[in-house]
């Protein structure tokens, strides 16, 4: 039931053209520089936007200095610590880190 409730918002989102999504996958690494959090996830990804760097196809970024960013950081760290999978929906833009798609929504497999 928790998995369903966590994924429910994904059903009601209209994403931007060029935005990518992933299947559930594990967070493999992350780093924070200033307010920006970048992380890698090993799930299969739909087509990335043109701004996504070819050398970092599995990297994502978000601004952790916002309320939404705080929530995403909490989900990300909890999923990483508990070895849970996450699903990602992107914005279709690289507004936080120039060569990395910005995260719109981050959902877990039932935390």
Beta strands, then each sheet from edge to edge (+ up, - down):
strand 1: 25-33
strand 2: 36-41
strand 3: 59-63
strand 4: 85-90
strand 5: 101-108
sheet 1: 1+ 2- 3+ 5+ 4- 1+
end
